[in-house]
Amino acid sequence: MSDQSPIELYYWPTPNGWKVSIMLEETGLPYNLNLVDITKGEQFKPDFLKISPNNRMPAIVDPDGPGGQPISVFESGAILQYLGEKTGQFYPADPRTRVAVNEWLFWQVGGLGPMAGQAHHFLHYAPEDVPYARNRYVNECNRLYGVMNIRLRDNRFLGGEDFTIADMAAWPWAILNSRQQQDIEEFPHVKRWIAEVGARPGVQRGKELAFERRQQASVARDKTVNAILFGQRARTQ
């Protein structure tokens, strides 16, 4: 990968951002870090919207895309698949194993991430307590952790016996289990997996990328920040 031109990573230290920073660190691909401070509304800047029209990070621009032409990719799951195909790492070529990895990647993208995100919102950020919503998402997270626990009872990693992009997708959300009011002791196989994945140097480097900015933003957070993050309406032009 020494001849690879650096990938431009558009990132903020959140679970979705960590997925891609972990992948880049694990593969050893060179990259340039472009912080997108979502607490200041930088995700709405026109130049960023050209890359990520859903005004969400992470996103990447690969100057050496298919056919040697630049390509931009948004959505964390799509980025993981793209980088896995590009490098041949952490995304198995065997069709049956790849199906399993895709299943658990999409399980995270469509299930664990959105449900945990809603749990975070109603437990920690909603301006008023909404018991039904709080219980709904805490309970759904509990169900999903149970699904993951059964999978990891019989498999070392989510995709099987090897560490893959499926693990990179789910781990950043699973490590925040206490914020989702989950008792990790209830899920011993998930607990084992969290520790094993977290011991990988590439995972550690990916999670620590600009982590101090996350801590600073947490301290400074106020109603203005919440309005930026949660008061978004449709853009029509």
TINU-608586 format. One record per atom (N, C-alpha, C): residue in three letters; x, y, z. Coordinates in steps of 0.1 Angstrom, whole numbers, plus 5000, padded with zeros to 4 digits. Layout:
N
ALAXYZ;...
This chain:
237
MET500849885000;MET500050005000;MET500950135000;SER502250114999;SER503050235000;SER502950334989;ASP502450284977;ASP502250374966;ASP500850434965;GLN500050404975;GLN498650454975;GLN498650594979;SER497950674971;SER497750824974;SER496850824987;PRO497050914996;PRO496250925008;PRO494750945005;ILE493950865012;ILE492550885012;ILE492151005021;GLU491251085017;GLU490751195025;GLU489651135033;LEU489851145046;LEU488751095056;LEU488151215062;TYR486751215061;TYR485951325067;TYR485251255079;TYR485551315091;TYR485451235103;TYR485151325115;TRP484351265124;TRP484251315138;TRP484251195147;PRO484751205159;PRO484951085168;PRO483551045174;THR482850965166;THR481550905170;THR481650765166;PRO480650675171;PRO480750535167;PRO480750515152;ASN480050595144;ASN480050575130;ASN481450625124;GLY481950725129;GLY483250775125;GLY484350665128;TRP484250605140;TRP485250505144;TRP485250385135;LYS484150355129;LYS484150235120;LYS485250255109;VAL485250375103;VAL486150395092;VAL487550425096;SER487750495107;SER489050525112;SER489750385116;ILE488950295122;ILE489450165126;ILE489850085113;MET489050095103;MET489350025090;MET490650075084;LEU490750205084;LEU491950265078;LEU493250225086;GLU493150225099;GLU494250195107;GLU494550045106;GLU493549955105;GLU493749815104;GLU494349775090;THR493949845080;THR494549815066;THR495849875064;GLY496249985071;GLY497450055069;GLY497350145057;LEU496150175052;LEU496050265041;LEU496450405046;PRO497250485038;PRO497450625042;PRO496250705040;TYR496050805050;TYR494950895049;TYR495251025055;ASN494451125050;ASN494551255056;ASN493251275064;LEU493351335076;LEU492251355085;LEU491651495082;ASN490351495079;ASN489551615078;ASN488451615088;LEU488551695099;LEU487551695109;LEU486351765105;VAL485151705107;VAL483851765104;VAL483151785118;ASP483251905123;ASP482751925137;ASP481251935136;ILE480551825139;ILE479151825138;ILE478451905148;THR479151945159;THR478552025169;THR478552175165;LYS479252205154;LYS479252345149;LYS478552355135;GLY477952245131;GLY477252245118;GLY478052235106;GLU479352185107;GLU480252175096;GLU479752075086;GLN478851985090;GLN478351885081;GLN477351945070;PHE477052075072;PHE476152135062;PHE476852225052;LYS478152225053;LYS478952315044;LYS478752255030;PRO478652345020;PRO478452295006;PRO479452195001;ASP480752225004;ASP481752134999;ASP481651995005;PHE481251985017;PHE481051855023;PHE479751785018;LEU478751865015;LEU477551805010;LEU477751744996;LYS478751794989;LYS479051734976;LYS479551594977;ILE480151564989;ILE480751434992;ILE479751344999;SER478951405008;SER478051335016;SER476651405016;PRO475851375006;PRO474551455005;PRO473651435016;ASN473851335024;ASN472951315036;ASN473451395048;ASN474351485046;ASN474951565057;ASN475251485069;ARG475951375067;ARG476451295078;ARG477851245075;MET478651245085;MET479951185084;MET479851045090;PRO480750955086;PRO482050975079;PRO481750965064;ALA482751015057;ALA482751005042;ALA484251005038;ILE484550955027;ILE485950945022;ILE485950995007;VAL487151035003;VAL487451054989;VAL488750984986;ASP488650884977;ASP489750804973;ASP490250854960;PRO491450914959;PRO492050974947;PRO492350864937;ASP492550734942;ASP492850624933;ASP491650524933;GLY490550574929;GLY489350494928;GLY489350394916;PRO488150334913;PRO488050244902;PRO488550314889;GLY489350244882;GLY489850294869;GLY490850404871;GLY491350414884;GLY492350524886;GLY491850664888;GLN490450664888;GLN489850794889;GLN489350824904;PRO489350944908;PRO488850974922;PRO487350924924;ILE487050894936;ILE485650854939;ILE485450894954;SER484250944956;SER483750974970;SER482750874974;VAL482750834987;VAL481850734992;VAL481350785006;PHE480050785007;PHE479450815020;PHE478650695025;GLU478250705038;GLU477650595045;GLU478650495050;SER478750475063;SER479850395069;SER479950255064;GLY478750195062;GLY478750055058;GLY479250045043;ALA478850135035;ALA479350135021;ALA480850165021;ILE481350255030;ILE482750275030;ILE483550155034;LEU483050085044;LEU483749955048;LEU483749855037;GLN482649845030;GLN482649745019;GLN483649795008;TYR483649925005;TYR484549974994;TYR485949944998;LEU486349985010;LEU487749965014;LEU488149815015;GLY487149735019;GLY487449595020;GLY487749535006;GLU486949574996;GLU487149534982;GLU488449594977;LYS488749714980;LYS489949774975;LYS491149704980;THR491249674992;THR492449624998;THR492449464999;GLY491349404998;GLY491249254999;GLY491449215014;GLN491249315023;GLN491449285037;GLN490049295045;PHE489849205054;PHE488749215064;PHE487449195057;TYR487449155044;TYR486149135037;TYR486349015028;PRO486048895033;PRO486448765027;PRO485948755012;ALA486848685005;ALA486548664991;ALA485548534989;ASP485648444999;ASP484848324998;ASP483348364999;PRO482548324989;PRO481148374988;PRO480348355000;ARG480448235006;ARG479648205018;ARG479948285030;THR481248305032;THR481748385043;THR481348525041;ARG481448575029;ARG481148715026;ARG479648735028;VAL478848645025;VAL477348655028;VAL477148675043;ALA477848595051;ALA477748615066;ALA478248745071;VAL479348795065;VAL479848925069;VAL478849035065;ASN478349025053;ASN477349125048;ASN476049115057;GLU475649005061;GLU474448995070;GLU474649075083;TRP475849055089;TRP476049115102;TRP476449265100;LEU477049295089;LEU477249445086;LEU475849515085;PHE474949455077;PHE473649515075;PHE472849505088;TRP473049405096;TRP472349395109;TRP472749515117;GLN474049555117;GLN474449665125;GLN473949795119;VAL474049815106;VAL473649935099;VAL472149965101;GLY471349855100;GLY469849875100;GLY469349845114;GLY470049795123;GLY469549755136;GLY470249815148;LEU471449765151;LEU472149805163;LEU472449955164;GLY472950005153;GLY473350145152;GLY472150235154;PRO471050225146;PRO469850315148;PRO469250295161;MET469050175166;MET468350155179;MET469250205190;ALA470550185190;ALA471350235201;ALA471450395200;GLY471450445188;GLY471450585186;GLY470150655192;GLN469050585190;GLN467750645195;GLN467750625211;ALA468350515216;ALA468450495230;ALA469250615236;HIS470450645230;HIS471250755234;HIS470450885235;HIS469750905224;HIS468951035223;HIS467951045235;PHE467150945236;PHE466050955246;PHE466550935261;LEU467650875262;LEU468250865276;LEU469050985280;HIS469651045270;HIS470751155274;HIS470451285268;TYR469751305257;TYR469651435251;TYR468251485249;ALA467251405250;ALA465851455248;ALA465551565258;PRO464851675254;PRO464651785263;PRO463651745274;GLU462851645272;GLU461951595282;GLU461951445282;ASP461551385294;ASP461551245295;ASP460351185288;VAL460651095279;VAL459551025272;VAL459650875275;PRO458950835286;PRO459150695291;PRO458950585280;TYR457850605272;TYR457650505262;TYR458850495252;ALA459350605247;ALA460450605238;ALA461750545245;ARG461950595257;ARG463150545264;ARG463050395266;ASN461950345270;ASN461850195272;ASN461850125259;ARG461250175249;ARG461250115236;ARG462650085231;TYR463450185231;TYR464850165225;TYR465750095234;VAL465650115247;VAL466450035257;VAL466149885255;ASN464849855254;ASN464449715252;ASN464849655239;GLU464749735229;GLU465249685216;GLU466749665215;CYS467449755222;CYS468949725223;CYS469149595231;ASN468449575241;ASN468549445249;ASN468349325240;ARG467349335232;ARG467049225222;ARG468249205213;LEU468749315207;LEU469849305198;LEU471049245204;TYR471349285216;TYR472549235223;TYR472349085226;GLY471149045228;GLY470848895229;GLY471148825216;VAL470748885205;VAL470948825192;VAL472548815190;MET473248915193;MET474648925191;MET475348825200;ASN474848805212;ASN475448715222;ASN475348575217;ILE474148535212;ILE474048395206;ILE474948375195;ARG475048475186;ARG475948455175;ARG477448435179;LEU477848515189;LEU479248505194;LEU479448395204;ARG478448325208;ARG478548205215;ARG479148095207;ASP478848095194;ASP479247985185;ASP480348035175;ASN480648165175;ASN481648215166;ASN482548315173;ARG483848305169;ARG484748405175;ARG484448545172;PHE484048575160;PHE483648705155;PHE482348705149;LEU481748815145;LEU480448825140;LEU480348745126;GLY481348765118;GLY481348705105;GLY481748555105;GLY482248505116;GLY482848375117;GLY484048365125;GLU485048305120;GLU486348285128;GLU487348395126;ASP487048485117;ASP488048595114;ASP487448735117;PHE488248825121;PHE487948965123;PHE487649025110;THR486449095108;THR486049155096;THR485449295098;ILE485049345086;ILE484349475087;ILE483049465095;ALA482449345097;ALA481249335105;ALA481549375119;ASP482649325124;ASP483149365138;ASP483449505139;MET484049565129;MET484449705129;MET483149795130;ALA482049745124;ALA480849815124;ALA480149815137;ALA480049695143;ALA479349675155;ALA480049715168;TRP481349695168;TRP482049725181;TRP481949865186;PRO482049965178;PRO481950105183;PRO480650135190;TRP479550075186;TRP478350085193;TRP478250005206;ALA478749885205;ALA478749785216;ALA479549835228;ILE480649905226;ILE481449955237;ILE480650055245;LEU479650115240;LEU478850215247;LEU477650155253;ASN477650025256;ASN476549955262;ASN475950015274;SER476750075283;SER476250125295;SER475350255292;ARG475750325282;ARG474950445278;ARG473550405272;GLN473450275268;GLN472150225264;GLN471450145275;GLN471950155287;GLN471450095299;GLN471349945297;GLN472449885292;GLN472649745290;GLN473649695301;ASP473349585307;ASP474249515317;ASP475049415309;ILE476249445306;ILE477149365297;ILE477349225304;GLU477149215317;GLU477349085323;GLU476248985319;GLU475149045314;GLU474048955309;GLU474448895295;PHE475548945289;PHE475848895276;PHE477348865276;PRO477748745282;PRO479148715284;PRO479948695271;HIS479248655260;HIS480048635248;HIS480248765241;VAL479348855242;VAL479548995237;VAL480749055245;LYS480749045258;LYS481749095266;LYS483149045262;ARG483248915260;ARG484448855255;ARG484948915242;TRP483948935233;TRP484248985220;TRP484649135220;ILE484049215228;ILE484449355230;ILE485849365235;ALA486249275244;ALA487649285249;ALA488649235239;GLU488249135231;GLU489249085221;GLU489449185210;VAL488349235205;VAL488449335194;VAL489149465199;GLY488849505211;GLY489449625217;GLY490949615220;ALA491449485220;ALA492849465223;ALA493749485210;ARG493049495199;ARG493849515186;ARG494349655185;PRO495649665182;PRO496349795181;PRO495649885171;GLY495249835159;GLY494549915149;GLY493249965154;VAL492549885161;VAL491249935167;VAL491450045177;GLN492450025185;GLN492750125195;GLN493150255189;ARG493950255178;ARG494350375172;ARG493150445165;GLY492350365159;GLY491150415152;GLY490250485162;LYS490050425174;LYS489150485183;LYS489750615190;GLU491050615191;GLU491650735197;GLU491850855188;LEU491550835175;LEU491750945166;LEU490851065169;ALA491551175173;ALA490851295177;ALA489851275188;PHE490151185197;PHE489151155208;PHE489051275217;GLU490151355218;GLU490051465227;GLU489051565223;ARG488751575210;ARG487751665205;ARG486351615209;ARG486151485210;ARG484851435215;ARG484651475230;GLN485751465238;GLN485651505252;GLN485351655254;GLN486051735245;GLN485851875246;GLN484451915242;ALA483951855232;ALA482551885228;ALA481551845238;SER481751735245;SER480851685256;SER480751785267;VAL481951845271;VAL481951945281;VAL481252075277;ALA481452115265;ALA480852235260;ALA479452225255;ARG478852115255;ARG477552085249;ARG476452175256;ASP475652235247;ASP474552315253;ASP473352295243;LYS472252375246;LYS471052365238;LYS471352405223;THR472252495221;THR472652535207;THR473152415199;VAL474052335206;VAL474552215199;VAL473452115196;ASN472552095206;ASN471452005204;ASN470552045193;ALA470352175191;ALA469552225180;ALA470152195167;ILE471552205166;ILE472252175154;ILE472052025150;LEU472251945160;LEU472251805158;LEU470851745156;PHE469851795163;PHE468551735164;PHE467451815158;GLY467751935153;GLY466652025148;GLY466652035133;GLN467251935126;GLN467451945112;GLN466151915105;ARG465951995094;ARG464751985086;ARG465251955071;ALA464351915063;ALA464651875049;ALA465251995042;ARG466251965034;ARG466752065024;ARG466152035011;THR465552135005;THR464852114992;THR465552164980;GLN466652234982;GLN467452284971;GLN468852304974;
